[in-house]
């Protein structure tokens, strides 16, 4: 599990990013429910989709 303070901060950061860049096409898939943010979610690679 991730510390609750870090989880809350991650949700805040996601909200700020969405507010500032959502209109430019930024999409974040975040589950803001407490306890749903865990280390396992960070194991995925970010890769460019084929065109």
Biopython code that builds the backbone (N, CA, C, O; Angstrom):
import numpy as np
from Bio.PDB.StructureBuilder import StructureBuilder

atoms = [
    (1, "UNK", "N", (0.835, -1.195, 0.000)),
    (1, "UNK", "CA", (0.000, 0.000, 0.000)),
    (1, "UNK", "C", (0.869, 1.244, 0.000)),
    (1, "UNK", "O", (2.003, 1.240, 0.480)),
    (2, "UNK", "N", (0.323, 2.277, -0.536)),
    (2, "UNK", "CA", (0.983, 3.576, -0.551)),
    (2, "UNK", "C", (0.470, 4.368, 0.653)),
    (2, "UNK", "O", (-0.701, 4.265, 1.018)),
    (3, "UNK", "N", (1.345, 5.148, 1.259)),
    (3, "UNK", "CA", (0.967, 5.954, 2.418)),
    (3, "UNK", "C", (-0.216, 6.855, 2.050)),
    (3, "UNK", "O", (-0.227, 7.426, 0.959)),
    (4, "UNK", "N", (-1.202, 6.993, 2.924)),
    (4, "UNK", "CA", (-2.388, 7.806, 2.621)),
    (4, "UNK", "C", (-2.068, 9.246, 2.226)),
    (4, "UNK", "O", (-2.777, 9.829, 1.406)),
    (5, "UNK", "N", (-1.019, 9.822, 2.791)),
    (5, "UNK", "CA", (-0.640, 11.189, 2.427)),
    (5, "UNK", "C", (-0.208, 11.251, 0.973)),
    (5, "UNK", "O", (-0.576, 12.180, 0.254)),
    (6, "UNK", "N", (0.564, 10.277, 0.539)),
    (6, "UNK", "CA", (1.005, 10.242, -0.852)),
    (6, "UNK", "C", (-0.175, 10.016, -1.785)),
    (6, "UNK", "O", (-0.243, 10.614, -2.859)),
    (7, "UNK", "N", (-1.088, 9.170, -1.389)),
    (7, "UNK", "CA", (-2.273, 8.906, -2.197)),
    (7, "UNK", "C", (-3.088, 10.183, -2.387)),
    (7, "UNK", "O", (-3.512, 10.491, -3.501)),
    (8, "UNK", "N", (-3.305, 10.915, -1.319)),
    (8, "UNK", "CA", (-4.063, 12.170, -1.396)),
    (8, "UNK", "C", (-3.345, 13.179, -2.279)),
    (8, "UNK", "O", (-3.986, 13.891, -3.052)),
    (9, "UNK", "N", (-2.035, 13.248, -2.174)),
    (9, "UNK", "CA", (-1.252, 14.183, -2.990)),
    (9, "UNK", "C", (-1.334, 13.801, -4.470)),
    (9, "UNK", "O", (-1.421, 14.678, -5.330)),
    (10, "UNK", "N", (-1.307, 12.511, -4.770)),
    (10, "UNK", "CA", (-1.411, 12.051, -6.158)),
    (10, "UNK", "C", (-2.757, 12.448, -6.758)),
    (10, "UNK", "O", (-2.826, 12.843, -7.922)),
    (11, "UNK", "N", (-3.816, 12.345, -5.977)),
    (11, "UNK", "CA", (-5.140, 12.749, -6.454)),
    (11, "UNK", "C", (-5.165, 14.252, -6.704)),
    (11, "UNK", "O", (-5.733, 14.701, -7.700)),
    (12, "UNK", "N", (-4.560, 15.036, -5.817)),
    (12, "UNK", "CA", (-4.483, 16.488, -6.011)),
    (12, "UNK", "C", (-3.720, 16.829, -7.284)),
    (12, "UNK", "O", (-4.142, 17.690, -8.056)),
    (13, "UNK", "N", (-2.605, 16.156, -7.500)),
    (13, "UNK", "CA", (-1.803, 16.409, -8.701)),
    (13, "UNK", "C", (-2.600, 16.066, -9.958)),
    (13, "UNK", "O", (-2.544, 16.798, -10.947)),
    (14, "UNK", "N", (-3.332, 14.969, -9.924)),
    (14, "UNK", "CA", (-4.142, 14.570, -11.074)),
    (14, "UNK", "C", (-5.219, 15.613, -11.368)),
    (14, "UNK", "O", (-5.483, 15.922, -12.530)),
    (15, "UNK", "N", (-5.833, 16.150, -10.332)),
    (15, "UNK", "CA", (-6.857, 17.179, -10.516)),
    (15, "UNK", "C", (-6.263, 18.435, -11.143)),
    (15, "UNK", "O", (-6.866, 19.025, -12.040)),
    (16, "UNK", "N", (-5.094, 18.845, -10.681)),
    (16, "UNK", "CA", (-4.430, 20.033, -11.226)),
    (16, "UNK", "C", (-4.063, 19.813, -12.688)),
    (16, "UNK", "O", (-4.300, 20.680, -13.530)),
    (17, "UNK", "N", (-3.483, 18.654, -12.988)),
    (17, "UNK", "CA", (-3.109, 18.353, -14.370)),
    (17, "UNK", "C", (-4.333, 18.325, -15.282)),
    (17, "UNK", "O", (-4.296, 18.860, -16.390)),
    (18, "UNK", "N", (-5.411, 17.704, -14.818)),
    (18, "UNK", "CA", (-6.630, 17.638, -15.620)),
    (18, "UNK", "C", (-7.216, 19.029, -15.832)),
    (18, "UNK", "O", (-7.640, 19.360, -16.939)),
    (19, "UNK", "N", (-7.243, 19.843, -14.786)),
    (19, "UNK", "CA", (-7.763, 21.206, -14.907)),
    (19, "UNK", "C", (-6.954, 22.026, -15.904)),
    (19, "UNK", "O", (-7.520, 22.778, -16.697)),
    (20, "UNK", "N", (-5.634, 21.882, -15.865)),
    (20, "UNK", "CA", (-4.770, 22.704, -16.710)),
    (20, "UNK", "C", (-4.580, 22.167, -18.122)),
    (20, "UNK", "O", (-4.391, 22.945, -19.057)),
    (21, "UNK", "N", (-4.626, 20.866, -18.289)),
    (21, "UNK", "CA", (-4.290, 20.281, -19.584)),
    (21, "UNK", "C", (-5.372, 19.385, -20.173)),
    (21, "UNK", "O", (-5.193, 18.840, -21.261)),
    (22, "UNK", "N", (-6.480, 19.227, -19.479)),
    (22, "UNK", "CA", (-7.565, 18.399, -19.993)),
    (22, "UNK", "C", (-8.110, 18.918, -21.307)),
    (22, "UNK", "O", (-8.439, 18.134, -22.198)),
    (23, "UNK", "N", (-8.209, 20.236, -21.436)),
    (23, "UNK", "CA", (-8.735, 20.819, -22.676)),
    (23, "UNK", "C", (-7.770, 20.643, -23.846)),
    (23, "UNK", "O", (-8.150, 20.831, -25.002)),
    (24, "UNK", "N", (-6.525, 20.284, -23.547)),
    (24, "UNK", "CA", (-5.531, 20.016, -24.592)),
    (24, "UNK", "C", (-5.461, 18.531, -24.942)),
    (24, "UNK", "O", (-4.668, 18.123, -25.790)),
    (25, "UNK", "N", (-6.287, 17.735, -24.288)),
    (25, "UNK", "CA", (-6.346, 16.321, -24.615)),
    (25, "UNK", "C", (-5.768, 15.376, -23.580)),
    (25, "UNK", "O", (-5.794, 14.161, -23.776)),
    (26, "UNK", "N", (-5.242, 15.910, -22.475)),
    (26, "UNK", "CA", (-4.694, 15.032, -21.444)),
    (26, "UNK", "C", (-5.819, 14.255, -20.768)),
    (26, "UNK", "O", (-6.799, 14.837, -20.304)),
    (27, "UNK", "N", (-5.667, 12.953, -20.720)),
    (27, "UNK", "CA", (-6.639, 12.097, -20.049)),
    (27, "UNK", "C", (-5.899, 11.270, -19.005)),
    (27, "UNK", "O", (-4.932, 10.578, -19.322)),
    (28, "UNK", "N", (-6.351, 11.345, -17.775)),
    (28, "UNK", "CA", (-5.772, 10.549, -16.697)),
    (28, "UNK", "C", (-6.823, 9.564, -16.208)),
    (28, "UNK", "O", (-7.978, 9.932, -15.992)),
    (29, "UNK", "N", (-6.423, 8.336, -16.038)),
    (29, "UNK", "CA", (-7.323, 7.308, -15.517)),
    (29, "UNK", "C", (-6.912, 7.056, -14.070)),
    (29, "UNK", "O", (-5.952, 6.335, -13.798)),
    (30, "UNK", "N", (-7.643, 7.653, -13.164)),
    (30, "UNK", "CA", (-7.282, 7.610, -11.755)),
    (30, "UNK", "C", (-8.507, 7.233, -10.938)),
    (30, "UNK", "O", (-9.596, 7.766, -11.151)),
    (31, "UNK", "N", (-8.325, 6.334, -10.026)),
    (31, "UNK", "CA", (-9.390, 5.967, -9.107)),
    (31, "UNK", "C", (-9.143, 6.733, -7.811)),
    (31, "UNK", "O", (-8.265, 6.352, -7.038)),
    (32, "UNK", "N", (-9.894, 7.799, -7.555)),
    (32, "UNK", "CA", (-9.625, 8.646, -6.389)),
    (32, "UNK", "C", (-10.121, 8.075, -5.063)),
    (32, "UNK", "O", (-9.933, 8.699, -4.019)),
    (33, "UNK", "N", (-10.750, 6.901, -5.087)),
    (33, "UNK", "CA", (-11.227, 6.314, -3.836)),
    (33, "UNK", "C", (-10.057, 6.016, -2.903)),
    (33, "UNK", "O", (-9.027, 5.508, -3.347)),
    (34, "UNK", "N", (-10.204, 6.324, -1.626)),
    (34, "UNK", "CA", (-9.124, 6.032, -0.669)),
    (34, "UNK", "C", (-8.789, 4.540, -0.655)),
    (34, "UNK", "O", (-9.680, 3.692, -0.701)),
    (35, "UNK", "N", (-7.520, 4.240, -0.594)),
    (35, "UNK", "CA", (-7.087, 2.856, -0.525)),
    (35, "UNK", "C", (-6.951, 2.159, -1.867)),
    (35, "UNK", "O", (-6.529, 1.003, -1.917)),
    (36, "UNK", "N", (-7.298, 2.833, -2.955)),
    (36, "UNK", "CA", (-7.229, 2.205, -4.273)),
    (36, "UNK", "C", (-5.909, 2.501, -4.978)),
    (36, "UNK", "O", (-5.609, 1.894, -6.006)),
    (37, "UNK", "N", (-5.137, 3.407, -4.450)),
    (37, "UNK", "CA", (-3.850, 3.776, -5.041)),
    (37, "UNK", "C", (-2.785, 2.909, -4.391)),
    (37, "UNK", "O", (-2.553, 3.011, -3.186)),
    (38, "UNK", "N", (-2.136, 2.057, -5.176)),
    (38, "UNK", "CA", (-1.123, 1.192, -4.588)),
    (38, "UNK", "C", (0.085, 1.076, -5.508)),
    (38, "UNK", "O", (0.043, 1.521, -6.655)),
    (39, "UNK", "N", (1.133, 0.493, -5.018)),
    (39, "UNK", "CA", (2.385, 0.395, -5.759)),
    (39, "UNK", "C", (2.214, -0.418, -7.037)),
    (39, "UNK", "O", (2.871, -0.131, -8.038)),
    (40, "UNK", "N", (1.359, -1.408, -7.022)),
    (40, "UNK", "CA", (1.159, -2.272, -8.183)),
    (40, "UNK", "C", (0.741, -1.461, -9.407)),
    (40, "UNK", "O", (1.078, -1.828, -10.533)),
    (41, "UNK", "N", (0.029, -0.388, -9.206)),
    (41, "UNK", "CA", (-0.402, 0.445, -10.328)),
    (41, "UNK", "C", (0.786, 1.105, -11.031)),
    (41, "UNK", "O", (0.656, 1.533, -12.178)),
    (42, "UNK", "N", (1.916, 1.192, -10.380)),
    (42, "UNK", "CA", (3.084, 1.817, -10.979)),
    (42, "UNK", "C", (3.981, 0.860, -11.736)),
    (42, "UNK", "O", (5.056, 1.253, -12.188)),
    (43, "UNK", "N", (3.563, -0.389, -11.887)),
    (43, "UNK", "CA", (4.392, -1.381, -12.560)),
    (43, "UNK", "C", (4.187, -1.413, -14.072)),
    (43, "UNK", "O", (4.877, -2.162, -14.764)),
    (44, "UNK", "N", (3.273, -0.635, -14.591)),
    (44, "UNK", "CA", (2.974, -0.657, -16.016)),
    (44, "UNK", "C", (3.927, 0.261, -16.774)),
    (44, "UNK", "O", (4.293, 1.331, -16.289)),
    (45, "UNK", "N", (4.322, -0.169, -17.965)),
    (45, "UNK", "CA", (5.176, 0.649, -18.814)),
    (45, "UNK", "C", (4.323, 1.630, -19.608)),
    (45, "UNK", "O", (3.200, 1.316, -20.004)),
    (46, "UNK", "N", (4.863, 2.807, -19.832)),
    (46, "UNK", "CA", (4.204, 3.790, -20.681)),
    (46, "UNK", "C", (4.826, 3.657, -22.063)),
    (46, "UNK", "O", (6.026, 3.865, -22.237)),
    (47, "UNK", "N", (4.010, 3.312, -23.029)),
    (47, "UNK", "CA", (4.510, 3.115, -24.387)),
    (47, "UNK", "C", (3.626, 3.869, -25.370)),
    (47, "UNK", "O", (2.432, 4.057, -25.138)),
    (48, "UNK", "N", (4.227, 4.290, -26.456)),
    (48, "UNK", "CA", (3.495, 4.989, -27.503)),
    (48, "UNK", "C", (2.662, 3.976, -28.277)),
    (48, "UNK", "O", (3.141, 2.898, -28.629)),
    (49, "UNK", "N", (1.426, 4.333, -28.532)),
    (49, "UNK", "CA", (0.553, 3.464, -29.318)),
    (49, "UNK", "C", (0.969, 3.525, -30.782)),
    (49, "UNK", "O", (1.376, 4.577, -31.275)),
    (50, "UNK", "N", (0.866, 2.403, -31.471)),
    (50, "UNK", "CA", (1.187, 2.430, -32.903)),
    (50, "UNK", "C", (0.170, 3.295, -33.647)),
    (50, "UNK", "O", (-1.016, 3.301, -33.317)),
    (51, "UNK", "N", (0.637, 4.001, -34.625)),
    (51, "UNK", "CA", (-0.259, 4.888, -35.407)),
    (51, "UNK", "C", (-1.119, 4.123, -36.371)),
    (51, "UNK", "O", (-1.917, 4.720, -37.094)),
]
sb = StructureBuilder()
sb.init_structure("model")
sb.init_model(0)
sb.init_chain("A")
sb.init_seg("    ")
for serial, (resi, resn, name, xyz) in enumerate(atoms, 1):
    if name == "N":
        sb.init_residue(resn, " ", resi, " ")
    sb.init_atom(name, np.array(xyz, "f"), 0.0, 1.0, " ", f" {name:<3s}", serial, name[0])
structure = sb.get_structure()
